[in-house]
């Protein structure tokens, strides 16, 4: 099994250009937010929804993703859990707007992916996920690991 350092190191190879890095700091959280919005918008049975609005596909997928991160790095998984909680709070707020959540999510998703591809054009390298789809899960971890290093927190 690859270590978290293996994944982060390989991901970093195609993320060296300063503009690409900046775009990733904006676009990766936006993409995660949009994906959470898509999952939140998928209906759950009425009996489940009656218990809590938080019992939905978005929180379930977030929980499973955190388990994956836990296998890579427990300390990064804690940080990701906090970040996901914040993003889920935002999605909860967006779900209360008068227009459909999926439309907001789709708009954010498309704009963020345009930003990602602009970053990779500047980088001159293809996005990592073209090599391995698991890199789609590594992007958020890569950002958090950079933040941990900046505040001198081991992971």
N, CA, C and O atoms as a GROMACS GRO file, in nm:
protein
  620
    1UNK      N    1   0.084  -0.119   0.000
    1UNK     CA    2   0.000   0.000   0.000
    1UNK      C    3   0.088   0.124   0.000
    1UNK      O    4   0.188   0.131   0.072
    2UNK      N    5   0.052   0.221  -0.080
    2UNK     CA    6   0.128   0.345  -0.087
    2UNK      C    7   0.106   0.427   0.040
    2UNK      O    8  -0.003   0.429   0.096
    3UNK      N    9   0.212   0.495   0.083
    3UNK     CA   10   0.202   0.580   0.201
    3UNK      C   11   0.147   0.716   0.162
    3UNK      O   12   0.141   0.751   0.044
    4UNK      N   13   0.109   0.792   0.263
    4UNK     CA   14   0.061   0.928   0.237
    4UNK      C   15   0.171   1.011   0.171
    4UNK      O   16   0.143   1.094   0.084
    5UNK      N   17   0.296   0.989   0.212
    5UNK     CA   18   0.407   1.063   0.151
    5UNK      C   19   0.425   1.026   0.004
    5UNK      O   20   0.457   1.112  -0.078
    6UNK      N   21   0.404   0.899  -0.029
    6UNK     CA   22   0.410   0.856  -0.170
    6UNK      C   23   0.307   0.933  -0.252
    6UNK      O   24   0.339   0.989  -0.357
    7UNK      N   25   0.183   0.934  -0.204
    7UNK     CA   26   0.075   1.002  -0.276
    7UNK      C   27   0.102   1.152  -0.289
    7UNK      O   28   0.090   1.209  -0.397
    8UNK      N   29   0.138   1.214  -0.177
    8UNK     CA   30   0.160   1.359  -0.178
    8UNK      C   31   0.279   1.398  -0.264
    8UNK      O   32   0.276   1.498  -0.335
    9UNK      N   33   0.385   1.317  -0.258
    9UNK     CA   34   0.503   1.344  -0.340
    9UNK      C   35   0.474   1.336  -0.488
    9UNK      O   36   0.517   1.421  -0.565
   10UNK      N   37   0.402   1.233  -0.527
   10UNK     CA   38   0.369   1.219  -0.669
   10UNK      C   39   0.273   1.328  -0.715
   10UNK      O   40   0.284   1.379  -0.826
   11UNK      N   41   0.178   1.363  -0.630
   11UNK     CA   42   0.084   1.471  -0.662
   11UNK      C   43   0.159   1.602  -0.681
   11UNK      O   44   0.128   1.680  -0.772
   12UNK      N   45   0.256   1.627  -0.595
   12UNK     CA   46   0.332   1.752  -0.600
   12UNK      C   47   0.410   1.769  -0.730
   12UNK      O   48   0.436   1.882  -0.771
   13UNK      N   49   0.448   1.659  -0.794
   13UNK     CA   50   0.526   1.668  -0.918
   13UNK      C   51   0.455   1.748  -1.026
   13UNK      O   52   0.520   1.816  -1.106
   14UNK      N   53   0.323   1.742  -1.030
   14UNK     CA   54   0.250   1.816  -1.132
   14UNK      C   55   0.184   1.943  -1.076
   14UNK      O   56   0.088   1.995  -1.133
   15UNK      N   57   0.237   1.989  -0.964
   15UNK     CA   58   0.184   2.109  -0.900
   15UNK      C   59   0.300   2.195  -0.848
   15UNK      O   60   0.314   2.215  -0.727
   16UNK      N   61   0.381   2.246  -0.939
   16UNK     CA   62   0.498   2.325  -0.904
   16UNK      C   63   0.481   2.474  -0.935
   16UNK      O   64   0.536   2.559  -0.865
   17UNK      N   65   0.407   2.505  -1.040
   17UNK     CA   66   0.391   2.644  -1.084
   17UNK      C   67   0.312   2.723  -0.979
   17UNK      O   68   0.207   2.677  -0.935
   18UNK      N   69   0.361   2.841  -0.939
   18UNK     CA   70   0.291   2.918  -0.835
   18UNK      C   71   0.144   2.949  -0.868
   18UNK      O   72   0.059   2.943  -0.779
   19UNK      N   73   0.115   2.980  -0.993
   19UNK     CA   74  -0.025   3.010  -1.030
   19UNK      C   75  -0.111   2.884  -1.021
   19UNK      O   76  -0.226   2.891  -0.980
   20UNK      N   77  -0.055   2.770  -1.059
   20UNK     CA   78  -0.129   2.644  -1.048
   20UNK      C   79  -0.157   2.613  -0.901
   20UNK      O   80  -0.267   2.570  -0.866
   21UNK      N   81  -0.058   2.634  -0.816
   21UNK     CA   82  -0.078   2.610  -0.673
   21UNK      C   83  -0.188   2.700  -0.618
   21UNK      O   84  -0.276   2.655  -0.544
   22UNK      N   85  -0.183   2.829  -0.655
   22UNK     CA   86  -0.285   2.923  -0.608
   22UNK      C   87  -0.424   2.881  -0.656
   22UNK      O   88  -0.520   2.881  -0.578
   23UNK      N   89  -0.433   2.845  -0.782
   23UNK     CA   90  -0.563   2.800  -0.835
   23UNK      C   91  -0.612   2.676  -0.762
   23UNK      O   92  -0.732   2.660  -0.742
   24UNK      N   93  -0.522   2.587  -0.724
   24UNK     CA   94  -0.563   2.468  -0.650
   24UNK      C   95  -0.616   2.504  -0.511
   24UNK      O   96  -0.710   2.441  -0.462
   25UNK      N   97  -0.557   2.604  -0.447
   25UNK     CA   98  -0.606   2.646  -0.316
   25UNK      C   99  -0.749   2.699  -0.324
   25UNK      O  100  -0.824   2.690  -0.227
   26UNK      N  101  -0.785   2.753  -0.438
   26UNK     CA  102  -0.921   2.804  -0.458
   26UNK      C  103  -1.013   2.693  -0.510
   26UNK      O  104  -1.123   2.672  -0.459
   27UNK      N  105  -0.966   2.622  -0.612
   27UNK     CA  106  -1.053   2.531  -0.687
   27UNK      C  107  -1.076   2.397  -0.619
   27UNK      O  108  -1.186   2.342  -0.629
   28UNK      N  109  -0.976   2.341  -0.551
   28UNK     CA  110  -0.997   2.210  -0.488
   28UNK      C  111  -1.106   2.217  -0.380
   28UNK      O  112  -1.196   2.133  -0.381
   29UNK      N  113  -1.101   2.314  -0.288
   29UNK     CA  114  -1.212   2.322  -0.192
   29UNK      C  115  -1.347   2.348  -0.260
   29UNK      O  116  -1.450   2.297  -0.217
   30UNK      N  117  -1.345   2.428  -0.367
   30UNK     CA  118  -1.470   2.455  -0.439
   30UNK      C  119  -1.525   2.327  -0.502
   30UNK      O  120  -1.646   2.305  -0.500
   31UNK      N  121  -1.438   2.245  -0.556
   31UNK     CA  122  -1.483   2.118  -0.615
   31UNK      C  123  -1.538   2.025  -0.507
   31UNK      O  124  -1.642   1.961  -0.527
   32UNK      N  125  -1.471   2.018  -0.394
   32UNK     CA  126  -1.521   1.935  -0.283
   32UNK      C  127  -1.658   1.986  -0.239
   32UNK      O  128  -1.750   1.908  -0.216
   33UNK      N  129  -1.671   2.118  -0.226
   33UNK     CA  130  -1.800   2.178  -0.190
   33UNK      C  131  -1.908   2.140  -0.290
   33UNK      O  132  -2.019   2.103  -0.252
   34UNK      N  133  -1.876   2.150  -0.418
   34UNK     CA  134  -1.973   2.117  -0.523
   34UNK      C  135  -2.013   1.970  -0.519
   34UNK      O  136  -2.130   1.937  -0.533
   35UNK      N  137  -1.915   1.882  -0.500
   35UNK     CA  138  -1.946   1.739  -0.494
   35UNK      C  139  -2.034   1.709  -0.372
   35UNK      O  140  -2.129   1.631  -0.380
   36UNK      N  141  -2.002   1.773  -0.260
   36UNK     CA  142  -2.088   1.756  -0.142
   36UNK      C  143  -2.230   1.806  -0.172
   36UNK      O  144  -2.328   1.745  -0.130
   37UNK      N  145  -2.239   1.917  -0.245
   37UNK     CA  146  -2.370   1.969  -0.282
   37UNK      C  147  -2.448   1.873  -0.370
   37UNK      O  148  -2.568   1.855  -0.352
   38UNK      N  149  -2.378   1.811  -0.465
   38UNK     CA  150  -2.444   1.711  -0.551
   38UNK      C  151  -2.500   1.596  -0.466
   38UNK      O  152  -2.616   1.556  -0.483
   39UNK      N  153  -2.418   1.545  -0.375
   39UNK     CA  154  -2.464   1.433  -0.292
   39UNK      C  155  -2.576   1.476  -0.197
   39UNK      O  156  -2.668   1.399  -0.172
   40UNK      N  157  -2.567   1.598  -0.144
   40UNK     CA  158  -2.672   1.649  -0.055
   40UNK      C  159  -2.805   1.657  -0.129
   40UNK      O  160  -2.911   1.633  -0.071
   41UNK      N  161  -2.798   1.690  -0.257
   41UNK     CA  162  -2.920   1.709  -0.338
   41UNK      C  163  -2.989   1.577  -0.374
   41UNK      O  164  -3.105   1.577  -0.416
   42UNK      N  165  -2.919   1.466  -0.359
   42UNK     CA  166  -2.980   1.336  -0.389
   42UNK      C  167  -3.079   1.303  -0.277
   42UNK      O  168  -3.041   1.299  -0.160
   43UNK      N  169  -3.204   1.279  -0.311
   43UNK     CA  170  -3.305   1.254  -0.207
   43UNK      C  171  -3.273   1.128  -0.124
   43UNK      O  172  -3.221   1.029  -0.175
   44UNK      N  173  -3.308   1.137   0.002
   44UNK     CA  174  -3.302   1.021   0.091
   44UNK      C  175  -3.446   0.985   0.127
   44UNK      O  176  -3.536   1.068   0.111
   45UNK      N  177  -3.470   0.864   0.174
   45UNK     CA  178  -3.606   0.828   0.213
   45UNK      C  179  -3.662   0.927   0.316
   45UNK      O  180  -3.590   0.978   0.402
   46UNK      N  181  -3.790   0.954   0.307
   46UNK     CA  182  -3.855   1.051   0.396
   46UNK      C  183  -3.835   1.015   0.543
   46UNK      O  184  -3.820   1.104   0.627
   47UNK      N  185  -3.835   0.886   0.574
   47UNK     CA  186  -3.816   0.844   0.713
   47UNK      C  187  -3.677   0.882   0.764
   47UNK      O  188  -3.660   0.911   0.883
   48UNK      N  189  -3.579   0.880   0.677
   48UNK     CA  190  -3.442   0.919   0.714
   48UNK      C  191  -3.434   1.071   0.725
   48UNK      O  192  -3.379   1.123   0.822
   49UNK      N  193  -3.488   1.142   0.627
   49UNK     CA  194  -3.484   1.288   0.627
   49UNK      C  195  -3.557   1.346   0.748
   49UNK      O  196  -3.521   1.453   0.797
   50UNK      N  197  -3.659   1.276   0.796
   50UNK     CA  198  -3.735   1.324   0.912
   50UNK      C  199  -3.651   1.324   1.039
   50UNK      O  200  -3.677   1.403   1.130
   51UNK      N  201  -3.552   1.237   1.046
   51UNK     CA  202  -3.467   1.229   1.165
   51UNK      C  203  -3.377   1.351   1.174
   51UNK      O  204  -3.368   1.414   1.280
   52UNK      N  205  -3.310   1.385   1.065
   52UNK     CA  206  -3.218   1.498   1.063
   52UNK      C  207  -3.180   1.531   0.919
   52UNK      O  208  -3.164   1.441   0.837
   53UNK      N  209  -3.167   1.660   0.888
   53UNK     CA  210  -3.122   1.695   0.753
   53UNK      C  211  -2.977   1.651   0.728
   53UNK      O  212  -2.931   1.647   0.614
   54UNK      N  213  -2.907   1.621   0.834
   54UNK     CA  214  -2.766   1.580   0.822
   54UNK      C  215  -2.752   1.432   0.785
   54UNK      O  216  -2.643   1.388   0.750
   55UNK      N  217  -2.859   1.356   0.793
   55UNK     CA  218  -2.856   1.216   0.749
   55UNK      C  219  -2.885   1.214   0.600
   55UNK      O  220  -3.000   1.201   0.557
   56UNK      N  221  -2.780   1.228   0.522
   56UNK     CA  222  -2.795   1.235   0.377
   56UNK      C  223  -2.673   1.174   0.310
   56UNK      O  224  -2.578   1.133   0.377
   57UNK      N  225  -2.676   1.170   0.178
   57UNK     CA  226  -2.566   1.108   0.103
   57UNK      C  227  -2.436   1.186   0.119
   57UNK      O  228  -2.329   1.125   0.119
   58UNK      N  229  -2.442   1.316   0.133
   58UNK     CA  230  -2.320   1.396   0.145
   58UNK      C  231  -2.243   1.361   0.272
   58UNK      O  232  -2.121   1.343   0.268
   59UNK      N  233  -2.314   1.352   0.385
   59UNK     CA  234  -2.243   1.318   0.508
   59UNK      C  235  -2.194   1.174   0.506
   59UNK      O  236  -2.089   1.143   0.562
   60UNK      N  237  -2.270   1.086   0.443
   60UNK     CA  238  -2.225   0.947   0.430
   60UNK      C  239  -2.099   0.934   0.347
   60UNK      O  240  -2.005   0.865   0.386
   61UNK      N  241  -2.097   1.000   0.232
   61UNK     CA  242  -1.978   0.996   0.146
   61UNK      C  243  -1.860   1.064   0.215
   61UNK      O  244  -1.747   1.017   0.205
   62UNK      N  245  -1.886   1.175   0.284
   62UNK     CA  246  -1.778   1.242   0.357
   62UNK      C  247  -1.720   1.148   0.463
   62UNK      O  248  -1.599   1.141   0.480
   63UNK      N  249  -1.807   1.076   0.533
   63UNK     CA  250  -1.760   0.981   0.634
   63UNK      C  251  -1.675   0.871   0.575
   63UNK      O  252  -1.571   0.836   0.632
   64UNK      N  253  -1.717   0.816   0.463
   64UNK     CA  254  -1.638   0.711   0.397
   64UNK      C  255  -1.504   0.765   0.348
   64UNK      O  256  -1.402   0.696   0.355
   65UNK      N  257  -1.504   0.886   0.298
   65UNK     CA  258  -1.380   0.948   0.252
   65UNK      C  259  -1.284   0.970   0.368
   65UNK      O  260  -1.164   0.950   0.355
   66UNK      N  261  -1.338   1.011   0.481
   66UNK     CA  262  -1.255   1.030   0.600
   66UNK      C  263  -1.193   0.898   0.644
   66UNK      O  264  -1.079   0.895   0.688
   67UNK      N  265  -1.266   0.788   0.631
   67UNK     CA  266  -1.209   0.656   0.663
   67UNK      C  267  -1.090   0.625   0.573
   67UNK      O  268  -0.990   0.571   0.619
   68UNK      N  269  -1.100   0.659   0.445
   68UNK     CA  270  -0.987   0.640   0.352
   68UNK      C  271  -0.867   0.723   0.399
   68UNK      O  272  -0.755   0.674   0.403
   69UNK      N  273  -0.893   0.849   0.433
   69UNK     CA  274  -0.784   0.935   0.480
   69UNK      C  275  -0.726   0.884   0.613
   69UNK      O  276  -0.607   0.897   0.637
   70UNK      N  277  -0.810   0.827   0.696
   70UNK     CA  278  -0.765   0.772   0.824
   70UNK      C  279  -0.662   0.661   0.801
   70UNK      O  280  -0.566   0.648   0.877
   71UNK      N  281  -0.683   0.582   0.697
   71UNK     CA  282  -0.587   0.476   0.664
   71UNK      C  283  -0.454   0.534   0.617
   71UNK      O  284  -0.350   0.472   0.636
   72UNK      N  285  -0.457   0.652   0.556
   72UNK     CA  286  -0.334   0.715   0.508
   72UNK      C  287  -0.262   0.792   0.618
   72UNK      O  288  -0.140   0.782   0.632
   73UNK      N  289  -0.338   0.869   0.696
   73UNK     CA  290  -0.279   0.952   0.800
   73UNK      C  291  -0.387   0.996   0.898
   73UNK      O  292  -0.471   1.080   0.864
   74UNK      N  293  -0.387   0.940   1.019
   74UNK     CA  294  -0.489   0.979   1.117
   74UNK      C  295  -0.492   1.130   1.145
   74UNK      O  296  -0.599   1.188   1.160
   75UNK      N  297  -0.374   1.192   1.152
   75UNK     CA  298  -0.371   1.336   1.181
   75UNK      C  299  -0.429   1.419   1.068
   75UNK      O  300  -0.501   1.517   1.092
   76UNK      N  301  -0.399   1.382   0.945
   76UNK     CA  302  -0.459   1.453   0.832
   76UNK      C  303  -0.609   1.425   0.826
   76UNK      O  304  -0.687   1.512   0.787
   77UNK      N  305  -0.650   1.304   0.863
   77UNK     CA  306  -0.793   1.270   0.863
   77UNK      C  307  -0.871   1.360   0.959
   77UNK      O  308  -0.984   1.399   0.929
   78UNK      N  309  -0.812   1.392   1.073
   78UNK     CA  310  -0.878   1.482   1.168
   78UNK      C  311  -0.897   1.620   1.105
   78UNK      O  312  -1.004   1.679   1.114
   79UNK      N  313  -0.792   1.671   1.041
   79UNK     CA  314  -0.802   1.801   0.975
   79UNK      C  315  -0.904   1.802   0.863
   79UNK      O  316  -0.981   1.897   0.848
   80UNK      N  317  -0.905   1.695   0.785
   80UNK     CA  318  -1.002   1.683   0.676
   80UNK      C  319  -1.144   1.676   0.732
   80UNK      O  320  -1.236   1.734   0.675
   81UNK      N  321  -1.161   1.605   0.843
   81UNK     CA  322  -1.294   1.596   0.904
   81UNK      C  323  -1.344   1.735   0.943
   81UNK      O  324  -1.461   1.768   0.924
   82UNK      N  325  -1.255   1.816   0.998
   82UNK     CA  326  -1.293   1.954   1.034
   82UNK      C  327  -1.326   2.036   0.910
   82UNK      O  328  -1.424   2.111   0.909
   83UNK      N  329  -1.244   2.022   0.807
   83UNK     CA  330  -1.269   2.095   0.682
   83UNK      C  331  -1.401   2.050   0.620
   83UNK      O  332  -1.480   2.133   0.575
   84UNK      N  333  -1.425   1.920   0.618
   84UNK     CA  334  -1.550   1.867   0.563
   84UNK      C  335  -1.670   1.919   0.643
   84UNK      O  336  -1.774   1.952   0.585
   85UNK      N  337  -1.655   1.927   0.775
   85UNK     CA  338  -1.765   1.978   0.857
   85UNK      C  339  -1.798   2.122   0.817
   85UNK      O  340  -1.915   2.158   0.804
   86UNK      N  341  -1.695   2.202   0.797
   86UNK     CA  342  -1.718   2.340   0.753
   86UNK      C  343  -1.785   2.347   0.616
   86UNK      O  344  -1.877   2.426   0.595
   87UNK      N  345  -1.737   2.264   0.524
   87UNK     CA  346  -1.796   2.263   0.390
   87UNK      C  347  -1.941   2.213   0.394
   87UNK      O  348  -2.026   2.264   0.321
   88UNK      N  349  -1.968   2.114   0.477
   88UNK     CA  350  -2.106   2.064   0.490
   88UNK      C  351  -2.198   2.171   0.550
   88UNK      O  352  -2.315   2.179   0.513
   89UNK      N  353  -2.146   2.253   0.640
   89UNK     CA  354  -2.225   2.364   0.693
   89UNK      C  355  -2.260   2.462   0.582
   89UNK      O  356  -2.373   2.513   0.575
   90UNK      N  357  -2.164   2.489   0.495
   90UNK     CA  358  -2.190   2.578   0.381
   90UNK      C  359  -2.296   2.517   0.289
   90UNK      O  360  -2.388   2.586   0.245
   91UNK      N  361  -2.281   2.388   0.260
   91UNK     CA  362  -2.379   2.321   0.173
   91UNK      C  363  -2.518   2.326   0.237
   91UNK      O  364  -2.617   2.349   0.168
   92UNK      N  365  -2.525   2.304   0.366
   92UNK     CA  366  -2.654   2.311   0.437
   92UNK      C  367  -2.717   2.449   0.415
   92UNK      O  368  -2.837   2.459   0.390
   93UNK      N  369  -2.636   2.554   0.424
   93UNK     CA  370  -2.687   2.688   0.399
   93UNK      C  371  -2.732   2.707   0.255
   93UNK      O  372  -2.836   2.766   0.229
   94UNK      N  373  -2.652   2.656   0.162
   94UNK     CA  374  -2.687   2.667   0.019
   94UNK      C  375  -2.816   2.592  -0.012
   94UNK      O  376  -2.893   2.632  -0.100
   95UNK      N  377  -2.839   2.482   0.059
   95UNK     CA  378  -2.960   2.402   0.035
   95UNK      C  379  -3.086   2.481   0.071
   95UNK      O  380  -3.195   2.449   0.023
   96UNK      N  381  -3.073   2.582   0.156
   96UNK     CA  382  -3.188   2.662   0.195
   96UNK      C  383  -3.219   2.777   0.101
   96UNK      O  384  -3.316   2.850   0.122
   97UNK      N  385  -3.138   2.795  -0.001
   97UNK     CA  386  -3.162   2.904  -0.097
   97UNK      C  387  -3.283   2.871  -0.185
   97UNK      O  388  -3.322   2.755  -0.195
   98UNK      N  389  -3.342   2.972  -0.248
   98UNK     CA  390  -3.463   2.948  -0.326
   98UNK      C  391  -3.442   2.874  -0.458
   98UNK      O  392  -3.540   2.837  -0.522
   99UNK      N  393  -3.319   2.853  -0.502
   99UNK     CA  394  -3.295   2.778  -0.626
   99UNK      C  395  -3.235   2.642  -0.591
   99UNK      O  396  -3.180   2.625  -0.482
  100UNK      N  397  -3.244   2.548  -0.681
  100UNK     CA  398  -3.199   2.411  -0.651
  100UNK      C  399  -3.048   2.403  -0.620
  100UNK      O  400  -2.966   2.466  -0.687
  101UNK      N  401  -3.016   2.326  -0.518
  101UNK     CA  402  -2.878   2.308  -0.477
  101UNK      C  403  -2.793   2.250  -0.590
  101UNK      O  404  -2.677   2.288  -0.605
  102UNK      N  405  -2.849   2.160  -0.668
  102UNK     CA  406  -2.770   2.097  -0.775
  102UNK      C  407  -2.725   2.201  -0.878
  102UNK      O  408  -2.618   2.186  -0.937
  103UNK      N  409  -2.805   2.306  -0.900
  103UNK     CA  410  -2.766   2.409  -0.997
  103UNK      C  411  -2.648   2.491  -0.944
  103UNK      O  412  -2.555   2.522  -1.018
  104UNK      N  413  -2.654   2.526  -0.817
  104UNK     CA  414  -2.542   2.597  -0.756
  104UNK      C  415  -2.417   2.510  -0.760
  104UNK      O  416  -2.309   2.557  -0.795
  105UNK      N  417  -2.433   2.384  -0.725
  105UNK     CA  418  -2.320   2.290  -0.724
  105UNK      C  419  -2.261   2.274  -0.863
  105UNK      O  420  -2.139   2.271  -0.879
  106UNK      N  421  -2.346   2.263  -0.962
  106UNK     CA  422  -2.298   2.247  -1.100
  106UNK      C  423  -2.220   2.370  -1.146
  106UNK      O  424  -2.116   2.357  -1.210
  107UNK      N  425  -2.270   2.488  -1.113
  107UNK     CA  426  -2.200   2.611  -1.150
  107UNK      C  427  -2.062   2.617  -1.085
  107UNK      O  428  -1.962   2.645  -1.151
  108UNK      N  429  -2.057   2.590  -0.955
  108UNK     CA  430  -1.929   2.591  -0.883
  108UNK      C  431  -1.835   2.485  -0.940
  108UNK      O  432  -1.717   2.511  -0.960
  109UNK      N  433  -1.888   2.367  -0.965
  109UNK     CA  434  -1.809   2.255  -1.016
  109UNK      C  435  -1.745   2.290  -1.151
  109UNK      O  436  -1.625   2.270  -1.170
  110UNK      N  437  -1.824   2.342  -1.243
  110UNK     CA  438  -1.773   2.375  -1.376
  110UNK      C  439  -1.669   2.486  -1.368
  110UNK      O  440  -1.563   2.476  -1.429
  111UNK      N  441  -1.698   2.592  -1.294
  111UNK     CA  442  -1.602   2.703  -1.282
  111UNK      C  443  -1.472   2.658  -1.216
  111UNK      O  444  -1.363   2.698  -1.259
  112UNK      N  445  -1.483   2.576  -1.113
  112UNK     CA  446  -1.363   2.528  -1.044
  112UNK      C  447  -1.279   2.438  -1.133
  112UNK      O  448  -1.156   2.446  -1.131
  113UNK      N  449  -1.343   2.352  -1.212
  113UNK     CA  450  -1.266   2.266  -1.303
  113UNK      C  451  -1.202   2.347  -1.415
  113UNK      O  452  -1.093   2.313  -1.461
  114UNK      N  453  -1.267   2.452  -1.459
  114UNK     CA  454  -1.202   2.541  -1.556
  114UNK      C  455  -1.076   2.599  -1.494
  114UNK      O  456  -0.970   2.602  -1.558
  115UNK      N  457  -1.086   2.644  -1.369
  115UNK     CA  458  -0.969   2.694  -1.298
  115UNK      C  459  -0.859   2.590  -1.286
  115UNK      O  460  -0.742   2.622  -1.303
  116UNK      N  461  -0.897   2.467  -1.256
  116UNK     CA  462  -0.799   2.359  -1.245
  116UNK      C  463  -0.725   2.338  -1.378
  116UNK      O  464  -0.603   2.326  -1.380
  117UNK      N  465  -0.800   2.335  -1.486
  117UNK     CA  466  -0.736   2.310  -1.616
  117UNK      C  467  -0.651   2.429  -1.660
  117UNK      O  468  -0.549   2.409  -1.726
  118UNK      N  469  -0.691   2.551  -1.626
  118UNK     CA  470  -0.606   2.667  -1.654
  118UNK      C  471  -0.475   2.652  -1.577
  118UNK      O  472  -0.368   2.676  -1.632
  119UNK      N  473  -0.484   2.612  -1.452
  119UNK     CA  474  -0.363   2.590  -1.372
  119UNK      C  475  -0.271   2.487  -1.434
  119UNK      O  476  -0.149   2.505  -1.436
  120UNK      N  477  -0.327   2.380  -1.486
  120UNK     CA  478  -0.244   2.276  -1.547
  120UNK      C  479  -0.191   2.318  -1.683
  120UNK      O  480  -0.086   2.270  -1.725
  121UNK      N  481  -0.262   2.406  -1.753
  121UNK     CA  482  -0.206   2.463  -1.876
  121UNK      C  483  -0.082   2.546  -1.843
  121UNK      O  484   0.019   2.537  -1.912
  122UNK      N  485  -0.092   2.626  -1.738
  122UNK     CA  486   0.023   2.706  -1.695
  122UNK      C  487   0.137   2.616  -1.648
  122UNK      O  488   0.255   2.644  -1.672
  123UNK      N  489   0.101   2.508  -1.581
  123UNK     CA  490   0.200   2.412  -1.530
  123UNK      C  491   0.268   2.339  -1.645
  123UNK      O  492   0.386   2.305  -1.637
  124UNK      N  493   0.193   2.316  -1.752
  124UNK     CA  494   0.248   2.240  -1.864
  124UNK      C  495   0.247   2.090  -1.841
  124UNK      O  496   0.317   2.015  -1.909
  125UNK      N  497   0.166   2.046  -1.744
  125UNK     CA  498   0.155   1.903  -1.713
  125UNK      C  499   0.008   1.866  -1.698
  125UNK      O  500  -0.075   1.948  -1.658
  126UNK      N  501  -0.020   1.742  -1.733
  126UNK     CA  502  -0.157   1.692  -1.719
  126UNK      C  503  -0.192   1.675  -1.571
  126UNK      O  504  -0.105   1.648  -1.489
  127UNK      N  505  -0.321   1.691  -1.538
  127UNK     CA  506  -0.363   1.665  -1.399
  127UNK      C  507  -0.330   1.522  -1.358
  127UNK      O  508  -0.336   1.429  -1.439
  128UNK      N  509  -0.296   1.505  -1.232
  128UNK     CA  510  -0.255   1.375  -1.178
  128UNK      C  511  -0.361   1.268  -1.194
  128UNK      O  512  -0.328   1.150  -1.214
  129UNK      N  513  -0.488   1.306  -1.186
  129UNK     CA  514  -0.593   1.204  -1.190
  129UNK      C  515  -0.602   1.134  -1.324
  129UNK      O  516  -0.666   1.029  -1.335
  130UNK      N  517  -0.540   1.190  -1.429
  130UNK     CA  518  -0.536   1.118  -1.556
  130UNK      C  519  -0.453   0.990  -1.543
  130UNK      O  520  -0.472   0.894  -1.617
  131UNK      N  521  -0.360   0.991  -1.447
  131UNK     CA  522  -0.276   0.873  -1.423
  131UNK      C  523  -0.346   0.774  -1.330
  131UNK      O  524  -0.343   0.653  -1.352
  132UNK      N  525  -0.410   0.827  -1.225
  132UNK     CA  526  -0.477   0.742  -1.126
  132UNK      C  527  -0.591   0.823  -1.067
  132UNK      O  528  -0.570   0.931  -1.012
  133UNK      N  529  -0.711   0.772  -1.077
  133UNK     CA  530  -0.830   0.845  -1.031
  133UNK      C  531  -0.825   0.874  -0.881
  133UNK      O  532  -0.892   0.965  -0.834
  134UNK      N  533  -0.747   0.796  -0.806
  134UNK     CA  534  -0.736   0.822  -0.662
  134UNK      C  535  -0.676   0.958  -0.632
  134UNK      O  536  -0.693   1.010  -0.521
  135UNK      N  537  -0.607   1.017  -0.729
  135UNK     CA  538  -0.552   1.150  -0.706
  135UNK      C  539  -0.662   1.254  -0.686
  135UNK      O  540  -0.636   1.361  -0.631
  136UNK      N  541  -0.784   1.224  -0.728
  136UNK     CA  542  -0.895   1.315  -0.700
  136UNK      C  543  -0.918   1.327  -0.549
  136UNK      O  544  -0.964   1.430  -0.500
  137UNK      N  545  -0.886   1.220  -0.476
  137UNK     CA  546  -0.897   1.224  -0.330
  137UNK      C  547  -0.773   1.282  -0.264
  137UNK      O  548  -0.778   1.323  -0.148
  138UNK      N  549  -0.662   1.287  -0.336
  138UNK     CA  550  -0.537   1.334  -0.278
  138UNK      C  551  -0.528   1.486  -0.278
  138UNK      O  552  -0.462   1.544  -0.191
  139UNK      N  553  -0.592   1.552  -0.373
  139UNK     CA  554  -0.586   1.698  -0.382
  139UNK      C  555  -0.617   1.768  -0.250
  139UNK      O  556  -0.538   1.850  -0.205
  140UNK      N  557  -0.731   1.738  -0.186
  140UNK     CA  558  -0.760   1.803  -0.058
  140UNK      C  559  -0.655   1.771   0.049
  140UNK      O  560  -0.621   1.857   0.130
  141UNK      N  561  -0.606   1.648   0.049
  141UNK     CA  562  -0.504   1.608   0.146
  141UNK      C  563  -0.373   1.683   0.122
  141UNK      O  564  -0.305   1.721   0.217
  142UNK      N  565  -0.339   1.705  -0.005
  142UNK     CA  566  -0.217   1.778  -0.042
  142UNK      C  567  -0.223   1.920   0.012
  142UNK      O  568  -0.124   1.971   0.065
  143UNK      N  569  -0.338   1.985   0.000
  143UNK     CA  570  -0.354   2.120   0.053
  143UNK      C  571  -0.342   2.121   0.204
  143UNK      O  572  -0.273   2.205   0.261
  144UNK      N  573  -0.408   2.027   0.269
  144UNK     CA  574  -0.404   2.022   0.415
  144UNK      C  575  -0.263   1.991   0.464
  144UNK      O  576  -0.219   2.047   0.564
  145UNK      N  577  -0.192   1.901   0.396
  145UNK     CA  578  -0.054   1.870   0.434
  145UNK      C  579   0.034   1.994   0.424
  145UNK      O  580   0.120   2.016   0.509
  146UNK      N  581   0.013   2.075   0.320
  146UNK     CA  582   0.089   2.200   0.306
  146UNK      C  583   0.058   2.294   0.422
  146UNK      O  584   0.148   2.359   0.475
  147UNK      N  585  -0.068   2.301   0.461
  147UNK     CA  586  -0.107   2.383   0.575
  147UNK      C  587  -0.043   2.331   0.703
  147UNK      O  588   0.009   2.410   0.782
  148UNK      N  589  -0.045   2.201   0.724
  148UNK     CA  590   0.017   2.141   0.842
  148UNK      C  591   0.167   2.175   0.847
  148UNK      O  592   0.219   2.211   0.952
  149UNK      N  593   0.234   2.164   0.732
  149UNK     CA  594   0.378   2.198   0.729
  149UNK      C  595   0.399   2.345   0.764
  149UNK      O  596   0.494   2.378   0.835
  150UNK      N  597   0.313   2.431   0.715
  150UNK     CA  598   0.327   2.574   0.740
  150UNK      C  599   0.315   2.605   0.889
  150UNK      O  600   0.385   2.693   0.940
  151UNK      N  601   0.227   2.535   0.959
  151UNK     CA  602   0.210   2.560   1.103
  151UNK      C  603   0.292   2.462   1.187
  151UNK      O  604   0.275   2.452   1.308
  152UNK      N  605   0.381   2.389   1.119
  152UNK     CA  606   0.473   2.295   1.184
  152UNK      C  607   0.400   2.186   1.264
  152UNK      O  608   0.435   2.156   1.378
  153UNK      N  609   0.300   2.129   1.201
  153UNK     CA  610   0.224   2.020   1.261
  153UNK      C  611   0.255   1.892   1.185
  153UNK      O  612   0.237   1.885   1.063
  154UNK      N  613   0.300   1.792   1.257
  154UNK     CA  614   0.335   1.664   1.193
  154UNK      C  615   0.210   1.589   1.153
  154UNK      O  616   0.105   1.601   1.216
  155UNK      N  617   0.224   1.511   1.046
  155UNK     CA  618   0.113   1.427   1.004
  155UNK      C  619   0.162   1.289   0.973
  155UNK      O  620   0.083   1.202   0.935
   0.00000   0.00000   0.00000
